[in-house]
Amino acid sequence: MRKNFGAKPLSYPQPVFIIATYGEDGTPNAMNAAWGGISEMKEISICISAGHKTTANILKRKAFTVSMAEAGQVTACDYVGMVSGNKVADKFAKAGFHAIRSAFVDAPLIEELSIAVECKLIDFNPESCILRGEIVNVSVDERVLDENGKVDVTKVMPLIFDPFNNDYLKTGEKAGNAFSDGKQLK
């Protein structure tokens, strides 16, 4: 037996992205967005409405960063999704975030979040609310690397959004080997 939920944006996993920008005066801003993902080899697409301060900043600066939210920063990551930069000018600082200027794009990296995709604006469609960015760099804080220089997901503890229950969930437990386990069925 199955239960039908209708046509709704309910799927797993939904990443919890923290989009960071600089405002006109250079003040860092961040927002939480869950509807997005990699759409091409060097492209990320995110659904974000035109009314966000972040959207205005991206359109002016032509750049943004997308950090993966982490379990250790769940309160700050949730806060920047609940409060509008149009109403709270210093929400980045109130969240306890610290900005590091990206060497690749005119946007801040968030010191507290260990993985960030640095992007140049490709385009924004205000009708569909789709923002597309060209990935120009992926920045990873060394604190989450293992002895071989690879990302250790147990150190990152990225969050996913559970839209069925409005929960944040931690990821990190290995379930299998990509491009390998399926060979058993060949």
N, C-alpha and C positions, 0 to 999 in steps of 0.2 A: 504494500500500500504506500502511496506517495501523497504528500500534501502539496497543493499548488499555492504559491505565494503571489502569482501574477507577474506582470511586467515591471520589475523593480531592479535597481542597481545592487543586487545581492550576489556576490561571488567571493570565493576565497582563492588565493589570498589577496587582500587589498593592502598594498604597501602604505605606510604612513610616511609621507614625504614632508619635509620642512623646506619650503621655498624661501630663500633669502635674497634680499635686494638692498640697494642703497636708494634713499629718497633724494629729492632734488638738493637738499642741504647736506647730503652725505650721511644722514642718520641711517643706521642699519634697521631693517624691518624683516620680519619673518611671519609666515603663515603655515598652517597645517593643511595638507591636501591628500586625499586618499584615492582619488580617481585619476590614475595615470600609470604610465609605464614606458618601457623602451619600445619604440615604434619602427625604428630602422637601426642599422649598425651604428650610426653616429647621431641618433635622434631620440629625444624623449618627448612624449606628448602628455599633457596634463589638462584636465578639465578645470577651468578657473573662470569665474565670472568677471565681467568688465568692471564691476563696482568695487573690487578689492583695491586697497592701497598698493598691494604687491603688483597687481596688474598694471596700474598706472606707472609704477616705478620701472617695471620691465619695459614698457613701451617707450619710456623716456631714455633709459640707460642702455637698452638693447641687450641686457645681460641679466643672468640670475644663477644661483646655485640651488641644487636640490640635494639635501642631506637626508640620510635614512634616520628616522627617529629611533631612539634606543631606549630600552627598558629603564636604564639608570637616569634617564631624563624625561620620563613619562609626564610628570607634572608640567614641566616647562613646554614640552611639545604639545600637550593638550591645551595649555593656556594660550599659545599663539594661534590656535585654531578657534578659540572661543571669543577672543577680543579683537576688534577691528583696529587696524592701524590708522583708519580715518578718524577714530575717536580717541585712541590712546597712542600718542606719538612715541612714547618710549617703551613700547611693549617688548621689544627685543631685550632691553636692559632689565625690565621688570621680570622677564622670564629667567634672568640670570645668565643669559647668553653673552659671549664675548666674540667680537668680530675680528677676523683676520682677513686682510685684503688679499683676494685671489691674485695670483701672478698672471692669470690667463684671461679673466673677464672682469668687467667693472661691477663686481658683486662680492659680498662678504662670504667667507667660509665661517662656519660656527665652530668655535674651538671645542665646545662640549660634545659635538657630534662627530664621530670618527670617519665617516665615509660621505663624500660629497661628489656630485656630478656637476661640473662647471660648464655653463651653457651660454651660447650667444643666441639671441632671438632669431628664429626663422620667420615665424608669423604668428598672428593671433586672430582668430575669427570670433568676433563678438556675438555672432548669431548662434554658433555651435558651442562657444566658450572653450574651444580647443586652442591651447597654447603649444607651439612646437619650438623646441630648442635644439640647436646643434651642439652635440657633446664635443667639447674641445679638450677636456681633461677629466680624469677621475682622481681625486685626492683622498688618500687614506692616512690617517694618523698612525704612526709607527707603534703606538701602544696596543693596537689590535692585531699586529702581525705576529706570526709564529716564528720559530727559529729558521725557517726556510724562506721568510719574506712573503708568505701567503696570508691572506686574511683569515683569522680565526673567528668564526661566527660566534663562538661561545664567549669571546671577549667583547664583541660588538653588541650582542643581544638585540638585534633589530626587532622592531614592532611591526605587527600587522594589525589591521583594523578588522574587527568582526562586525559587519553591518547587520547581522541578524540579531545581535544582542547588545550593540553599542559598547563593545569591549575592545581593549588593546590586549594582544596576545604576544608573548615572547616566542621567538623562533630560536633554533639552535641545535636541536637534537637530530643527528644524522639518521635518515631512514633508508638510505640505499646509495648505490653508485651510479651516477648519471652516465649514459651511453655505454653501460657495461652490463647491468643486471638483466636487461632485456635480451641479451645474447642467449640466455638459457632457452628461449622460445624459438630461436632461429632453426 
